[in-house]
Amino acid sequence: MCIVPRHFTQVQKLLILRRANYKCQGCGTSLDAKNFEADHKKAYSQGGATEAWNAQALCRNCNRRKSDKPQQP
């Protein structure tokens, strides 16, 4: 049985943050390594992969607001 990781690695998190230009992809707030959350675009609970291509950088407020809803276009 293969177990799929739920949490992004530190390397993935840095890539996600850099790709977002250190801005929340929900509201545009400035982010750094301590105040951002790597979020699954397609929720892990709905089969979303824990891969950088399925991730976005969000601030805590935007991540809580999104919950497990799919990313809006």
Contact map, one row per residue, 1 for C-alpha under 8 A:
1110000000000000000000000000000000000000000000000000000000000000000000000
1111000000000000000000000000000000000000000000000000000000000000000000000
1111100000000000000000000000000000000000000000000000000000000000000000000
0111110000000000000000000000000000000000000000000100000000000000000000000
0011111100000000000000000000000000000000000000000100000000000000000000000
0001111100000000000000000000000000000000000100000100000000000000000000000
0000111110000000000000000000000000000000000000000100000000000000000000000
0000111111011000000000000000000000000100000000000110000000000000000000000
0000001111111000000000000000000000000000000000000000000000000000000000000
0000000111111100000000000000000000000000000000000000000000000000000000000
0000000011111110000000000000000000000000000000000000000000000000000000000
0000000111111111000000000000000000000000000000000011000000000000000000000
0000000111111111100000000000000000000100000000000001000000000000000000000
0000000001111111110000000000000010000000000000000000000000000000000000000
0000000000111111111000000000000000000000000000000001000000000000000000000
0000000000011111111100000000000000000100000000000001001110000000000000000
0000000000001111111111100000001110010100000000000000000110000000000000000
0000000000000111111111000000000000000000000000000000000000000000000000000
0000000000000011111111000000000000000000000000000000000000000000000000000
0000000000000001111111111000000000000000000000000000000110000000000000000
0000000000000000111111100000000000000000000000000000000000000000000000000
0000000000000000111111110000011100000000000000000000000010000000000000000
0000000000000000100111111001111000000000000000000000000011000000000000000
0000000000000000000101111111111000010000000000000000000011100000000000000
0000000000000000000100111111000000000000000000000000000111000000000000000
0000000000000000000000011111000000000000000000000000000001100100000000000
0000000000000000000000011111100000000000000000000000000000000100000000000
0000000000000000000000111111110000000000000000000000000000000000000000000
0000000000000000000000110011111000000000000000000000000000100000000000000
0000000000000000000001110001111100000000000000000000000000000000000000000
0000000000000000100001110000111111110000000000000000000000100000000000000
0000000000000000100001000000011111110000000000000000000000000000000000000
0000000000000100100000000000001111110000000000000000000000000000000000000
0000000000000000000000000000001111110000000000000000000000000000000000000
0000000000000000000000000000001111111000000000000000000000110000000000000
0000000000000000100000010000001111111100000000000000000011110000000000000
0000000000000000000000000000000000111110000000000000000011110010000000000
0000000100001001100000000000000000011111000000000000001111000000000000000
0000000000000000000000000000000000001111100000000000001111000010000000000
0000000000000000000000000000000000000111111100011100011100000000000000000
0000000000000000000000000000000000000011111000010000011100000000000001100
0000000000000000000000000000000000000001111101111000010000000000000111100
0000000000000000000000000000000000000001111111110000000000000000000111000
0000010000000000000000000000000000000001011111111100000000000000000000000
0000000000000000000000000000000000000000001111110000000000000000000100000
0000000000000000000000000000000000000000011111110000000000000000000000000
0000000000000000000000000000000000000000011111111000000000000000000000000
0000000000000000000000000000000000000001111111111100010000000000000000000
0000000000000000000000000000000000000001010100111110010000000000000000000
0001111100000000000000000000000000000001000100011111011000000000000000000
0000000100010000000000000000000000000000000000001111111000000000000000000
0000000000011011000000000000000000000000000000000111111100000000000000000
0000000000000000000000000000000000000000000000000011111000000000000000000
0000000000000000000000000000000000000001110000011111111100000000000000000
0000000000000001000000000000000000000111100000000111111110000000000000000
0000000000000001100100001000000000000111100000000001011111000000000000000
0000000000000001100101111000000000011110000000000000001111100000000000000
0000000000000000000000111100000000011110000000000000000111111110000000000
0000000000000000000000010100101000111000000000000000000011111110000000000
0000000000000000000000000000000000111000000000000000000001111111000000000
0000000000000000000000000000000000000000000000000000000001111111100000000
0000000000000000000000000110000000000000000000000000000001111111110000000
0000000000000000000000000000000000001010000000000000000001111111111000000
0000000000000000000000000000000000000000000000000000000000011111111000000
0000000000000000000000000000000000000000000000000000000000001111111000000
0000000000000000000000000000000000000000000000000000000000000111111111100
0000000000000000000000000000000000000000000000000000000000000011111110000
0000000000000000000000000000000000000000011010000000000000000000011111000
0000000000000000000000000000000000000000011000000000000000000000011111100
0000000000000000000000000000000000000000111000000000000000000000010111110
0000000000000000000000000000000000000000110000000000000000000000010011111
0000000000000000000000000000000000000000000000000000000000000000000001111
0000000000000000000000000000000000000000000000000000000000000000000000111
